[in-house]
Amino acid sequence: MACDDDATRKASLRAAVLRHIAGHPDASDTLEGIQRCWLLISVTPDVSRLLEEVLEALVTTQQMRRTSLPDGGVLYTALHQER
């Protein structure tokens, strides 16, 4: 049951991230920034884990780029899709 709940939550997070980058094609932020500023949701370990999985999947599908920062953080950036 938890897997189904996680899948549903991840689908919802993915849709919210894609809506945000569609409206803000130059968007770039950290995991915490995406939660707080893009999605307006609380930063919790469970949500952070799911969102990170979603963001990494978007990196894999080349919809976002992942950049390691000097302080050890990670920056996720929307990639412009050619039309």
PyMOL commands that set and color helices and strands:
alter all, ss='L'
color gray80, all
select helices_A, chain A and resi 2-23+31-38+45-60
alter helices_A, ss='H'
color red, helices_A
select strands_A, chain A and resi 28-29+64-68+74-78
alter strands_A, ss='S'
color yellow, strands_A
deselect
rebuild
show_as cartoon
